[in-house]
Amino acid sequence: MLNGRRVAILGTGTMGRALGMGLVSSGTVAPSAITGTVKHAAELEASRGLVSFDLSLDNAGAVAGADVVLLCTKPRSARGVLAELAEAGALDHDPLLISICAGVSTAALQSACGDKARVVRAMPNTPCQIGEGMTVVAPGLRATTEDLETALTIFRPLGRALQLDEEHMNTVTGLSGSGPAFVYVIIEALSEGGVMMGLPRSVATELAAQTVKGAARMVLETGRHPAALKDDVTTPAGCTISALLLLEDGRLRSVLARGVQEAARSAAGLGSES
Ligand SMILES: NC(=O)c1ccc[n+]([C@@H]2O[C@H](COP(=O)([O-])OP(=O)(O)OC[C@H]3O[C@@H](n4cnc5c(N)ncnc54)[C@H](OP(=O)(O)O)[C@@H]3O)[C@@H](O)[C@H]2O)c1
């Protein structure tokens, strides 16, 4: 629980909504203690129908009463939004700033706020919306131990959360931030294999998704190495090893690993202003 502290969500798009609704459904923050913002008036009405907390177009107004500011705009807008708030004096009450913007360093965020801000950088992912997210947080120079604990209090109920040094944040972005998209493609592809062999699509998708979920829980809950768990499925001369060799011929393993490497590399460049 955030003990009555108020939260402003600047940028209530896909992730801002996922976090806001996750905070409400986990009971961490009451809807009445959250104010979200969007940029375009045309988006305001549509977005209002998707969340249970107040939404406005007024960043300074939302930040004015907030103890914690969650910055969830696109990376290229992040510094401009903060600089505007700092210039208007809207950050003078020194709220904790938690940014989920990919590729934007705590130093850049702090400098945009006039160097005084306490900043924590976080990288969550979309499954936070259903309490199955993965979030990594990294403290900026002025963030205190209590600030870090506040950030973990926000993200822990949304799934798993841990702390790492900031140098790892672009890699985290490429792995667990982008990762759900990679896994959806894998689920879709497994399902297509089932459809190709005659299963109804809905059944194939359920089989594929539950198989990914079960395998992921085996890794997390048994603590065994994925390779050892794979060996359990691989009967000598059986159908699984036959298929695994085909997947190795297609370089599945290095393609996935290189995908994470590419997403991390790309994340590092996202913070530049347009
Ligand atoms: N999507 C993911 O899976 C994911 C995962 C981890 C981290 N992130 C990070 O989360 C951030 C948001 O990504 P997203 O996918 O949620 O993007 P998105 O859906 O495009 O949402 C961006 C939101 O920011 C609002 N916005 C833009 N400029 C603003 C301003 N000046 N003041 C207030 N609000 C403003 C937009 O409002 P309008 O709709 O009115 O333009 C929109 O609601 C990015 O920095 C990204 O790196 C995303």
The ligand as a Gaussian input file, in Angstrom:
#p B3LYP/6-31G(d) Opt

LIG

0 1
 N        4.351000      -0.729000     -24.530000
 C        5.149000      -1.458000     -23.779000
 O        5.093000      -2.702000     -23.779000
 C        6.146000      -0.802000     -22.860000
 C        6.832000      -1.590000     -21.923000
 C        7.715000      -0.940000     -21.047000
 C        7.921000       0.428000     -21.124000
 N        7.258000       1.139000     -22.074000
 C        7.473000       2.603000     -22.106000
 O        6.232000       3.174000     -21.781000
 C        6.115000       4.446000     -22.417000
 C        4.745000       4.559000     -23.065000
 O        4.615000       3.549000     -24.036000
 P        3.157000       3.126000     -24.539000
 O        3.367000       1.896000     -25.341000
 O        2.212000       3.132000     -23.407000
 O        2.838000       4.362000     -25.518000
 P        1.401000       4.984000     -25.911000
 O        0.349000       3.930000     -25.834000
 O        1.609000       5.714000     -27.180000
 O        1.103000       6.039000     -24.753000
 C        1.725000       7.275000     -24.672000
 C        0.782000       8.176000     -23.894000
 O        1.471000       9.398000     -23.609000
 C        0.560000      10.459000     -23.845000
 N        1.318000      11.691000     -24.069000
 C        2.111000      12.014000     -25.104000
 N        2.659000      13.266000     -24.917000
 C        2.175000      13.685000     -23.720000
 C        2.324000      14.875000     -22.976000
 N        3.090000      15.878000     -23.422000
 N        1.674000      14.980000     -21.796000
 C        0.890000      13.995000     -21.329000
 N        0.704000      12.824000     -21.995000
 C        1.332000      12.689000     -23.169000
 C       -0.250000      10.024000     -25.023000
 O       -1.443000      10.797000     -25.113000
 P       -2.266000      10.874000     -26.501000
 O       -2.851000       9.507000     -26.700000
 O       -3.283000      11.922000     -26.256000
 O       -1.266000      11.227000     -27.579000
 C       -0.484000       8.554000     -24.630000
 O       -1.572000       8.481000     -23.728000
 C        7.263000       4.564000     -23.406000
 O        8.219000       5.468000     -22.883000
 C        7.841000       3.161000     -23.476000
 O        9.244000       3.180000     -23.635000
 C        6.365000       0.572000     -22.932000

